[in-house]
Amino acid sequence: MFIDEDNKIELKEIINNTLPKEIVAFLNTDGGTIYIGINKNRTVIGVDNMDDSLRVISDIITDRISP
């Protein structure tokens, strides 16, 4: 599968402080997909701990994004 960034796809190597802004940007447009664990060279590097990563993403959505 060939993945490249555009207005509907964002590639993130790690979860960082820009994630809330990117989530909001997709929510305020036609949506999109954020792939975490893929670098800008489109190489899948994965995440260290899937459960922790999902918890962090959930906490970002719950605590840092307001309607």
C-alpha positions, 0 to 999 in steps of 0.5 A: 500500500502506497501512502502519501500525505495530502489534505486527507492523510497525515503521517506521524512518526510519534504522538506529539503536541501537534496531534490535537491541532491535526485532529481538529483540522480534520474535524473541521473539514471533510475528515481524514486519516492520521496514521501514527507510526509511519515516518515521512519516508512512508516507512512503517516504524510502528508504536512502542505500546499500542494500548498506551498509544490508544489511551494517549490519543483518547485522552487528547481527544477527551481533555484537549479538544472542545466542541 
